[in-house]
Amino acid sequence: MIKSLIRWSAAASIFAATVLGTGGNQFKALALPNEQILEILNPVPVFTIANKEGQPITVTRQVPNEEASGENKEQTLLYVFMSPKDAENYIETVVKEQNAELATDAVVVTLPLGYIFEESQKEENQQKGLLFTFIPTQQSQTAAQGILEGEEQQYEGGVPLFWIKDKESGQPIPSFENEDTANPILRLFFEKDRLDNAIKESVQDDVDFDANFKIEVTLLEQIIGALVQKDDEYLQKIRFVISDESQEFILQNAANAPAPAGENQQ
């Protein structure tokens, strides 16, 4: 539950630097220790498609070769879905249409976001040109577009994260876990509906709260970029709030998820 406002100018500057902008999704040059980054990212479940042996199913495409003008090169993508339903729909539509036999063995696999981050760091994957491509939900994209309508910066892609700031100061409004006011945290919501519910609870506790905040949007890719590039204590206070759909999927499928293995191309 969101309780009250603390004036954190440093946190505000970090969030301002990461609001919007698409950025890359391959992360380099660690600033925070790798263990701390994983502690922040691992609670977030993401969803990929694999065969029954747990080998991720990748996609290849032709892209312009920057080193040879007029020529193309092969690029390998691993789609990382934020919604298990989107991953399932991808199997039923794209995979089944392009490779019916492969679709028969395809399953949705739940992985921690930290695992994707670690894989993106591996030199062997970087040398192969393997790109980890995040697929946001349509609902989150629509919500981001609505919030930013008429704003100077527009939503142009990426995985939206929703948070609230104080209207007057522009600083993020922190939360407290278990009434621990000595250790405020910064909650970033993957689902605007969950943020809306948290706001309703706060308004019930403080009738003035409703007039003092504004919902903002930043991108998961940019937050990870900040974790990688900035060694700042405020980044360690970030807590991601996953969607209800993701929580339900994990509870229903945790026992059946195969472990990740090598690659299997579509």
N, C-alpha and C positions, 0 to 999 in steps of 0.2 A: 504494500500500500504506500502511496506517496503521501508524505507527511508535511514537509515544510521546505522552505527555500534556504539554501546556504549560498553565500556569495563566492563563487569559484571562478575568478577571471581566467585562470590558467585552463581550466576545463572548457570554458567557453571558447577560448582561442583554438583549442584542439578541435572542437566540434565545428567551428567556423571553417577551419582549414579542410575538413573532410566532407562538408556538406556538398552533395552532388558531385558532378564530374565523374566520368566513367572509369578512367584509369585502367591499368592492366590487371590481369588476374593471376599473374605469376609473380611470386613475392621473393624479394632478395634483400641482402644487407641487413641482417637482424640487428635491432637495437636492444629491445628487451631480451632477456635470456629466453632461449627456446622453450624451456620448461614453463615459464610464466605465460608465454603466448598460448601454449597448449592448454594450460589450466583455464584460460579465458575461452578458448575456442571449442574444447572438447565437449562441453555440455550441449552444444548445438548439433542435432542430428541432420544429416543430409542424405540424399537418396540417389543411388546410381543403379545402372542396369548391368546385371552379370548373368553368366550361364549358371547351371546348377552346380558346377565345380567352384563357383566363386570368382571366375575370371571376368574382370570388367569388360563390357562390350564397348569398344571405341568406334568412332566414325572417322573416316578419312575424306578429305576434300582437297581440291586443287586451289592454290592461292598464288598470287603473283610472287615471283622470285626476285627479291630486292637485289640480289647479287648478280642476276643475269636479266637484263632488260628484255621484255617481250616474252619471257619464258615463265612457266608455272612450276611450282613444287608441291609435293604432297604434304599435307598437314593432318595431324591426328588429334582428334578432340575426344575428351571424356566429359559427357554431360553430367552435371551435378545439379540435381533437382532439389528445390526447397520444399516441394510437395510430393508425398508418395503417390497421390492420385495422378499427378502430372506424369510421374515416371511410369505408372501403370498404363496410362493413356498412350504414352509414347510407344510402349511395347505393342499395344493393340492396333495402333495406326501405322506409324513409320516403320518399326522393325518388322512387323508381320507383313507389310506390303513389300518391303525390300528383300526380306529373307525369311520366308515362312518357317523353314526348318530351324533357324536360329531362334525365332520367336517362341517356338515350342518349349525351348529350354530356358528362355529368359525369365529372370526373376528380379524383383526390386530388392536391393540390398541397402540396409541402413549403415551408415558410417559416421563417425564423429568428424566434425569440421576440421579438427586438428589433424586427422589422418590425411585429409586432402591437402592441407597446408604442408605437412611434412613431405608428401609425395611431390608437391610442386617444387620443393627445395632440392630434391635429389638431382644430382648432376646428370645421371643417366637419362632421366626424363626430360631434362632441359636440352640435352644433346639430341634426343629424338624429336624434339619440337612438340612434345605432348602438351596440349593446352587443356586446362581444367576450366570448363565453361559453366558458370552458374546460370540456372534457369529459374527466374523468380515466378511467383504465381501471378496470374492475371489479376486477381483481386488486389494484391499488394500494389501492382503497377497502376491500376485504376485509382486506388486510394492516393497514391503519391501524386499522380497527375492532378487529381482534384485539389489536394492541399496546395500544390504549387501553381495552380492556375492564376495567372495574373502577376506572378512573382517574376523578379528579374531572372532568376535561375529556374530552368525548367527541367523536368524529369526526362532524361534521354537514355534510359536503360540502366541495368544493374539491379541488384537486390535491395529494395527499399527497407530501411529501418525507421521506425517511428519513435519519437521522443518528444518531451515537452520542455519549453523554456519559459522563463519569466518574461512577461511582455516588456517591462520597464528596463531591466538590466540586459536582457538577451542571453542570460546565462542558463545552463541546464538546471532543471529542478531535480535534486537527488531524491533517492528513496532510502528507507532504512529496513534492514532485515531483523525481525524479532525484537523490534523496538530498540535496537542498538543505535542510538543517536550519535555515538562516538565514531561510528564507522559507516558513513554514508556511501551509497553506491549509485551508479548511473545505469538505469535500465534502458535497454534498446529493444523495441518490440518488433518482431517479424510480422505481426498481425495487428492492424489498426484497431480491430474490434477488442482485442485484449487490452490495449492502451485505453480505449474508451471506457471499458469496465473499471479499470484502475482509477480513472478520473472520476467516475461516478461515486466510487467509494470515498475518494478524497473530498468531493463536494459535500457528501453527507457529514463528514467530520468538520468541514470548514466551509461555510456558505460563501465566504469571500473568495475561495479558491477558484471558482469558475470564471471569475473576471480577470484573473491574474496570469493566466498561462496562454501559450500558443503551441499548437502541434507543429513540429518540424520533421523534415525528412533528410536522412543521410543515406549512404550506401554501405552495404557490408564490405564491398571491395575496398572502399576508402578507409573504413575502420581498420581492416586488416593491414592496409598499407601504413596506417599510422602506428599500429602495434609494431610493425617491422622497422619503421624508420625513426621513431621517437622513443626515447627512454624517459618516460614521464610517469610519475606516480598516479596521476589521474586516470591514465589508460588502464591501470591495474584494477580500477574500481568499476569497470564496465561489466555488466551482467546482461546477457542476452535472454530475452523471453520468447520462447518458441511458440508455434501455433498450436491450437487445440488438436488439429488434425495430425500433426507430427507426434504429439504425445499419445494419442489414441493408437496410431499405427505402431509405435514402438511397443506399447503394452500388448498388443495383439500378435505381434510378429517377432518379438525378441528371441524366442526359442528356436525359430526357424531360419534365422538369417545366416547364410554361409559366410565363412571368412574370406576376405579378399585374397586373390591370387594374382596371376599374371594378366595379360591382356588378350582379348579376343575381338578381332575387328569385324564390324558389320559389313 
